[in-house]
Amino acid sequence: MKTLQDLKVKIFADGADKTGMLEMYRNPLIKGFTTNPSLMRKAGVNDYAAFAHDLLKCIPDRPLSFEVFSDDIAEMERQALKISKWGSNVYTKIPITNTRGEPCVGLVRRLSQAGVKLNVTAMLCLDQVRDISAALAGGPSSFVSVFAGRIADTGRDPVPLMAAAVELLAPYPNEELIWASCRELLNIVQADAIGCQIITVPNDVLKKLPLVGTDLHEYSLDTVKTFRSDAVKAGYTL
């Protein structure tokens, strides 16, 4: 089994808790960061722009993605252009559609041609990847974010779809595929195996990184010790 140092896939931390993000920033294995309005709301962020600017002062040299939140295509474009000016390491997140299902492909093409580095998000289907990869062609560095974890939530194996997405992006050197909505450490190994360039991982999963490659006999014994210790601490008797 590969060690963490052997993996080619880049690990991005996914979250909006500043303390947790800065903890991961100190880890050289973490190559970038992503967030979204849902994560920011959960973390108690009240001022979107202030949070972003504060974070960029602390993380000035690794990719950091911030998402537009309008449901109107024209307003999404205005927000995207504004966000893109926040820093040279900023990637502006655009959802694949708005809430009415109206595609954002045209918007993505215009922004890419204007030189905006994008992270096109919330994709689950190969036709979406095909359309977006063409829209981003020839533009600046951009990310194509496919929610493999949500695909798995529907009972489907995401690996074949993600492998096909890798092939779809192969002709476009400016585009990198993100395995998004990671659920477990195994996903990092799976993403690496198919040649996916990036995987976004939440902090609770990132904290398990030291387990990669752990001897299974040792892990088994550690599990037994945990059960025994908890039983003793609880004072159980029969």
C-alpha positions as YAML, in Angstrom:
chain: A
units: angstrom
residues:
- id: 1
  name: MET
  ca: [0.00, 0.00, 0.00]
- id: 2
  name: LYS
  ca: [1.21, 3.51, -0.83]
- id: 3
  name: THR
  ca: [2.27, 5.90, 1.90]
- id: 4
  name: LEU
  ca: [0.86, 9.42, 2.06]
- id: 5
  name: GLN
  ca: [4.09, 10.74, 0.57]
- id: 6
  name: ASP
  ca: [3.69, 8.41, -2.43]
- id: 7
  name: LEU
  ca: [0.24, 9.67, -3.35]
- id: 8
  name: LYS
  ca: [0.06, 11.96, -6.37]
- id: 9
  name: VAL
  ca: [-3.46, 13.25, -5.70]
- id: 10
  name: LYS
  ca: [-3.45, 16.66, -4.04]
- id: 11
  name: ILE
  ca: [-5.39, 16.90, -0.78]
- id: 12
  name: PHE
  ca: [-7.47, 20.04, -0.23]
- id: 13
  name: ALA
  ca: [-9.09, 20.70, 3.15]
- id: 14
  name: ASP
  ca: [-12.84, 21.33, 2.91]
- id: 15
  name: GLY
  ca: [-14.44, 23.43, 5.63]
- id: 16
  name: ALA
  ca: [-15.11, 26.87, 7.06]
- id: 17
  name: ASP
  ca: [-13.83, 26.67, 10.61]
- id: 18
  name: LYS
  ca: [-10.90, 29.08, 10.70]
- id: 19
  name: THR
  ca: [-9.11, 27.30, 13.55]
- id: 20
  name: GLY
  ca: [-9.35, 23.95, 11.78]
- id: 21
  name: MET
  ca: [-8.29, 25.43, 8.46]
- id: 22
  name: LEU
  ca: [-5.21, 27.04, 9.97]
- id: 23
  name: GLU
  ca: [-4.35, 23.76, 11.69]
- id: 24
  name: MET
  ca: [-4.43, 22.07, 8.28]
- id: 25
  name: TYR
  ca: [-2.46, 24.95, 6.71]
- id: 26
  name: ARG
  ca: [0.43, 23.98, 8.97]
- id: 27
  name: ASN
  ca: [0.36, 20.49, 7.44]
- id: 28
  name: PRO
  ca: [2.48, 20.42, 4.25]
- id: 29
  name: LEU
  ca: [0.34, 17.55, 2.92]
- id: 30
  name: ILE
  ca: [-2.60, 19.95, 2.52]
- id: 31
  name: LYS
  ca: [-2.21, 21.70, -0.84]
- id: 32
  name: GLY
  ca: [-5.33, 23.88, -0.92]
- id: 33
  name: PHE
  ca: [-8.68, 24.76, 0.64]
- id: 34
  name: THR
  ca: [-12.34, 24.86, -0.37]
- id: 35
  name: THR
  ca: [-15.46, 26.10, 1.36]
- id: 36
  name: ASN
  ca: [-19.08, 26.86, 0.48]
- id: 37
  name: PRO
  ca: [-22.04, 28.85, 1.90]
- id: 38
  name: SER
  ca: [-23.45, 25.82, 3.73]
- id: 39
  name: LEU
  ca: [-20.16, 25.12, 5.51]
- id: 40
  name: MET
  ca: [-19.76, 28.81, 6.33]
- id: 41
  name: ARG
  ca: [-23.26, 29.02, 7.80]
- id: 42
  name: LYS
  ca: [-22.61, 25.89, 9.87]
- id: 43
  name: ALA
  ca: [-19.39, 27.46, 11.17]
- id: 44
  name: GLY
  ca: [-21.27, 30.60, 12.23]
- id: 45
  name: VAL
  ca: [-19.81, 32.95, 9.61]
- id: 46
  name: ASN
  ca: [-21.94, 36.11, 9.44]
- id: 47
  name: ASP
  ca: [-19.91, 38.39, 7.16]
- id: 48
  name: TYR
  ca: [-18.95, 36.51, 4.00]
- id: 49
  name: ALA
  ca: [-16.42, 38.99, 2.60]
- id: 50
  name: ALA
  ca: [-14.81, 39.75, 5.97]
- id: 51
  name: PHE
  ca: [-14.32, 36.03, 6.64]
- id: 52
  name: ALA
  ca: [-12.77, 35.54, 3.19]
- id: 53
  name: HIS
  ca: [-10.37, 38.47, 3.49]
- id: 54
  name: ASP
  ca: [-9.30, 37.40, 6.98]
- id: 55
  name: LEU
  ca: [-8.67, 33.87, 5.76]
- id: 56
  name: LEU
  ca: [-6.66, 35.07, 2.77]
- id: 57
  name: LYS
  ca: [-4.33, 37.00, 5.07]
- id: 58
  name: CYS
  ca: [-3.57, 33.72, 6.85]
- id: 59
  name: ILE
  ca: [-3.50, 31.52, 3.72]
- id: 60
  name: PRO
  ca: [-1.95, 33.62, 0.94]
- id: 61
  name: ASP
  ca: [-0.08, 30.95, -0.98]
- id: 62
  name: ARG
  ca: [-2.37, 27.95, -1.56]
- id: 63
  name: PRO
  ca: [-5.52, 27.71, -3.69]
- id: 64
  name: LEU
  ca: [-8.64, 28.83, -1.83]
- id: 65
  name: SER
  ca: [-12.14, 28.55, -3.33]
- id: 66
  name: PHE
  ca: [-15.06, 30.86, -2.47]
- id: 67
  name: GLU
  ca: [-18.52, 30.38, -3.97]
- id: 68
  name: VAL
  ca: [-21.03, 32.83, -5.39]
- id: 69
  name: PHE
  ca: [-24.41, 32.61, -3.67]
- id: 70
  name: SER
  ca: [-26.84, 34.41, -5.98]
- id: 71
  name: ASP
  ca: [-29.49, 32.46, -7.89]
- id: 72
  name: ASP
  ca: [-29.56, 34.98, -10.75]
- id: 73
  name: ILE
  ca: [-27.05, 34.37, -13.56]
- id: 74
  name: ALA
  ca: [-26.23, 38.06, -14.05]
- id: 75
  name: GLU
  ca: [-25.73, 38.61, -10.33]
- id: 76
  name: MET
  ca: [-23.65, 35.44, -10.11]
- id: 77
  name: GLU
  ca: [-21.38, 36.94, -12.75]
- id: 78
  name: ARG
  ca: [-21.03, 40.19, -10.80]
- id: 79
  name: GLN
  ca: [-20.23, 38.29, -7.60]
- id: 80
  name: ALA
  ca: [-17.76, 36.04, -9.39]
- id: 81
  name: LEU
  ca: [-15.81, 38.96, -10.82]
- id: 82
  name: LYS
  ca: [-15.70, 40.59, -7.39]
- id: 83
  name: ILE
  ca: [-14.54, 37.42, -5.62]
- id: 84
  name: SER
  ca: [-11.88, 36.78, -8.26]
- id: 85
  name: LYS
  ca: [-10.18, 40.05, -7.32]
- id: 86
  name: TRP
  ca: [-9.70, 39.06, -3.67]
- id: 87
  name: GLY
  ca: [-6.38, 37.33, -4.29]
- id: 88
  name: SER
  ca: [-4.17, 35.61, -6.84]
- id: 89
  name: ASN
  ca: [-4.76, 32.26, -5.10]
- id: 90
  name: VAL
  ca: [-8.56, 32.61, -5.21]
- id: 91
  name: TYR
  ca: [-10.70, 30.25, -7.29]
- id: 92
  name: THR
  ca: [-14.29, 31.38, -7.74]
- id: 93
  name: LYS
  ca: [-16.86, 28.62, -7.29]
- id: 94
  name: ILE
  ca: [-19.76, 28.52, -9.73]
- id: 95
  name: PRO
  ca: [-22.48, 25.85, -9.41]
- id: 96
  name: ILE
  ca: [-23.29, 23.82, -12.50]
- id: 97
  name: THR
  ca: [-26.85, 25.27, -12.50]
- id: 98
  name: ASN
  ca: [-28.94, 27.69, -10.46]
- id: 99
  name: THR
  ca: [-31.83, 26.38, -8.32]
- id: 100
  name: ARG
  ca: [-34.17, 26.44, -11.32]
- id: 101
  name: GLY
  ca: [-31.92, 24.05, -13.18]
- id: 102
  name: GLU
  ca: [-30.74, 26.72, -15.62]
- id: 103
  name: PRO
  ca: [-27.22, 25.77, -16.75]
- id: 104
  name: CYS
  ca: [-24.27, 28.00, -15.92]
- id: 105
  name: VAL
  ca: [-22.17, 26.80, -18.86]
- id: 106
  name: GLY
  ca: [-22.39, 30.13, -20.68]
- id: 107
  name: LEU
  ca: [-21.45, 32.02, -17.53]
- id: 108
  name: VAL
  ca: [-18.50, 29.71, -16.95]
- id: 109
  name: ARG
  ca: [-17.31, 30.27, -20.53]
- id: 110
  name: ARG
  ca: [-17.52, 34.07, -20.21]
- id: 111
  name: LEU
  ca: [-15.71, 34.13, -16.88]
- id: 112
  name: SER
  ca: [-13.00, 31.76, -18.07]
- id: 113
  name: GLN
  ca: [-12.42, 33.83, -21.19]
- id: 114
  name: ALA
  ca: [-12.16, 36.89, -18.93]
- id: 115
  name: GLY
  ca: [-9.29, 35.22, -17.09]
- id: 116
  name: VAL
  ca: [-11.16, 34.17, -13.93]
- id: 117
  name: LYS
  ca: [-9.86, 31.04, -12.21]
- id: 118
  name: LEU
  ca: [-12.92, 28.91, -11.55]
- id: 119
  name: ASN
  ca: [-14.03, 25.97, -9.47]
- id: 120
  name: VAL
  ca: [-17.19, 24.66, -11.13]
- id: 121
  name: THR
  ca: [-19.05, 22.74, -8.46]
- id: 122
  name: ALA
  ca: [-21.97, 20.44, -7.58]
- id: 123
  name: MET
  ca: [-21.57, 18.16, -10.62]
- id: 124
  name: LEU
  ca: [-22.66, 14.52, -10.49]
- id: 125
  name: CYS
  ca: [-23.03, 13.57, -14.17]
- id: 126
  name: LEU
  ca: [-20.61, 13.03, -17.05]
- id: 127
  name: ASP
  ca: [-22.57, 15.22, -19.47]
- id: 128
  name: GLN
  ca: [-22.05, 18.09, -17.03]
- id: 129
  name: VAL
  ca: [-18.31, 17.39, -16.95]
- id: 130
  name: ARG
  ca: [-18.20, 17.25, -20.75]
- id: 131
  name: ASP
  ca: [-19.97, 20.61, -21.14]
- id: 132
  name: ILE
  ca: [-17.95, 22.40, -18.46]
- id: 133
  name: SER
  ca: [-14.57, 21.08, -19.58]
- id: 134
  name: ALA
  ca: [-15.27, 22.47, -23.06]
- id: 135
  name: ALA
  ca: [-16.38, 25.81, -21.59]
- id: 136
  name: LEU
  ca: [-13.14, 26.09, -19.59]
- id: 137
  name: ALA
  ca: [-10.90, 25.11, -22.51]
- id: 138
  name: GLY
  ca: [-8.05, 27.52, -23.15]
- id: 139
  name: GLY
  ca: [-8.72, 29.53, -20.02]
- id: 140
  name: PRO
  ca: [-6.72, 29.96, -16.81]
- id: 141
  name: SER
  ca: [-6.16, 27.22, -14.24]
- id: 142
  name: SER
  ca: [-9.54, 25.88, -13.13]
- id: 143
  name: PHE
  ca: [-11.13, 23.02, -11.17]
- id: 144
  name: VAL
  ca: [-13.95, 20.70, -12.20]
- id: 145
  name: SER
  ca: [-15.61, 19.48, -9.02]
- id: 146
  name: VAL
  ca: [-17.58, 16.22, -9.14]
- id: 147
  name: PHE
  ca: [-19.34, 15.17, -5.94]
- id: 148
  name: ALA
  ca: [-18.25, 11.54, -5.80]
- id: 149
  name: GLY
  ca: [-19.45, 11.19, -2.22]
- id: 150
  name: ARG
  ca: [-22.98, 12.22, -3.17]
- id: 151
  name: ILE
  ca: [-22.91, 9.77, -6.06]
- id: 152
  name: ALA
  ca: [-22.02, 7.05, -3.54]
- id: 153
  name: ASP
  ca: [-24.88, 8.22, -1.31]
- id: 154
  name: THR
  ca: [-27.30, 7.11, -4.05]
- id: 155
  name: GLY
  ca: [-25.93, 3.54, -3.99]
- id: 156
  name: ARG
  ca: [-23.80, 4.01, -7.11]
- id: 157
  name: ASP
  ca: [-20.08, 3.27, -7.30]
- id: 158
  name: PRO
  ca: [-18.45, 6.64, -8.11]
- id: 159
  name: VAL
  ca: [-15.11, 5.19, -9.22]
- id: 160
  name: PRO
  ca: [-16.05, 4.35, -12.86]
- id: 161
  name: LEU
  ca: [-17.68, 7.75, -13.33]
- id: 162
  name: MET
  ca: [-14.72, 9.56, -11.82]
- id: 163
  name: ALA
  ca: [-12.29, 7.56, -13.98]
- id: 164
  name: ALA
  ca: [-14.31, 8.57, -17.05]
- id: 165
  name: ALA
  ca: [-14.20, 12.20, -15.90]
- id: 166
  name: VAL
  ca: [-10.40, 11.99, -15.71]
- id: 167
  name: GLU
  ca: [-10.38, 10.94, -19.37]
- id: 168
  name: LEU
  ca: [-12.75, 13.75, -20.36]
- id: 169
  name: LEU
  ca: [-10.41, 16.34, -18.85]
- id: 170
  name: ALA
  ca: [-7.24, 14.82, -20.31]
- id: 171
  name: PRO
  ca: [-7.20, 17.09, -23.43]
- id: 172
  name: TYR
  ca: [-7.39, 20.23, -21.26]
- id: 173
  name: PRO
  ca: [-4.11, 20.98, -19.42]
- id: 174
  name: ASN
  ca: [-5.58, 23.98, -17.61]
- id: 175
  name: GLU
  ca: [-8.24, 21.88, -15.86]
- id: 176
  name: GLU
  ca: [-7.97, 19.63, -12.81]
- id: 177
  name: LEU
  ca: [-10.60, 17.21, -11.58]
- id: 178
  name: ILE
  ca: [-11.72, 17.38, -7.95]
- id: 179
  name: TRP
  ca: [-13.10, 14.30, -6.18]
- id: 180
  name: ALA
  ca: [-15.51, 16.21, -3.92]
- id: 181
  name: SER
  ca: [-17.59, 15.24, -0.87]
- id: 182
  name: CYS
  ca: [-15.03, 12.74, 0.41]
- id: 183
  name: ARG
  ca: [-16.53, 10.36, 2.96]
- id: 184
  name: GLU
  ca: [-13.53, 8.30, 4.14]
- id: 185
  name: LEU
  ca: [-9.77, 7.90, 3.77]
- id: 186
  name: LEU
  ca: [-10.29, 5.13, 1.22]
- id: 187
  name: ASN
  ca: [-11.57, 7.81, -1.17]
- id: 188
  name: ILE
  ca: [-8.11, 9.41, -1.21]
- id: 189
  name: VAL
  ca: [-6.55, 6.12, -2.31]
- id: 190
  name: GLN
  ca: [-9.32, 5.61, -4.91]
- id: 191
  name: ALA
  ca: [-8.89, 9.12, -6.31]
- id: 192
  name: ASP
  ca: [-5.14, 8.63, -6.57]
- id: 193
  name: ALA
  ca: [-5.53, 5.26, -8.30]
- id: 194
  name: ILE
  ca: [-7.62, 6.68, -11.17]
- id: 195
  name: GLY
  ca: [-5.39, 9.73, -11.69]
- id: 196
  name: CYS
  ca: [-7.75, 12.31, -10.20]
- id: 197
  name: GLN
  ca: [-5.69, 15.43, -9.51]
- id: 198
  name: ILE
  ca: [-7.40, 16.74, -6.35]
- id: 199
  name: ILE
  ca: [-9.61, 15.47, -3.54]
- id: 200
  name: THR
  ca: [-11.39, 17.74, -1.05]
- id: 201
  name: VAL
  ca: [-11.49, 16.26, 2.44]
- id: 202
  name: PRO
  ca: [-13.30, 17.51, 5.58]
- id: 203
  name: ASN
  ca: [-11.31, 18.01, 8.76]
- id: 204
  name: ASP
  ca: [-12.83, 15.04, 10.60]
- id: 205
  name: VAL
  ca: [-11.51, 12.74, 7.87]
- id: 206
  name: LEU
  ca: [-8.19, 14.60, 7.58]
- id: 207
  name: LYS
  ca: [-7.52, 13.91, 11.24]
- id: 208
  name: LYS
  ca: [-7.41, 10.20, 10.36]
- id: 209
  name: LEU
  ca: [-4.56, 10.68, 7.87]
- id: 210
  name: PRO
  ca: [-1.98, 9.10, 10.22]
- id: 211
  name: LEU
  ca: [-3.94, 5.83, 9.91]
- id: 212
  name: VAL
  ca: [-3.04, 5.44, 6.23]
- id: 213
  name: GLY
  ca: [-0.92, 2.31, 5.89]
- id: 214
  name: THR
  ca: [-1.43, 1.23, 9.53]
- id: 215
  name: ASP
  ca: [-0.74, -2.47, 10.14]
- id: 216
  name: LEU
  ca: [-4.16, -4.12, 10.42]
- id: 217
  name: HIS
  ca: [-3.11, -6.49, 13.22]
- id: 218
  name: GLU
  ca: [-1.94, -3.49, 15.26]
- id: 219
  name: TYR
  ca: [-5.16, -1.64, 14.46]
- id: 220
  name: SER
  ca: [-7.18, -4.68, 15.53]
- id: 221
  name: LEU
  ca: [-5.39, -4.81, 18.87]
- id: 222
  name: ASP
  ca: [-5.87, -1.07, 19.34]
- id: 223
  name: THR
  ca: [-9.60, -1.53, 18.75]
- id: 224
  name: VAL
  ca: [-9.79, -4.26, 21.39]
- id: 225
  name: LYS
  ca: [-7.92, -2.04, 23.84]
- id: 226
  name: THR
  ca: [-10.37, 0.81, 23.21]
- id: 227
  name: PHE
  ca: [-13.40, -1.39, 23.92]
- id: 228
  name: ARG
  ca: [-11.77, -2.73, 27.11]
- id: 229
  name: SER
  ca: [-10.77, 0.74, 28.30]
- id: 230
  name: ASP
  ca: [-14.24, 2.17, 27.78]
- id: 231
  name: ALA
  ca: [-15.84, -0.76, 29.63]
- id: 232
  name: VAL
  ca: [-13.52, -0.22, 32.59]
- id: 233
  name: LYS
  ca: [-14.13, 3.56, 32.61]
- id: 234
  name: ALA
  ca: [-17.88, 2.98, 32.56]
- id: 235
  name: GLY
  ca: [-17.61, 0.56, 35.52]
- id: 236
  name: TYR
  ca: [-19.68, -2.13, 33.83]
- id: 237
  name: THR
  ca: [-20.35, -5.33, 35.81]
- id: 238
  name: LEU
  ca: [-22.31, -8.52, 35.18]
...
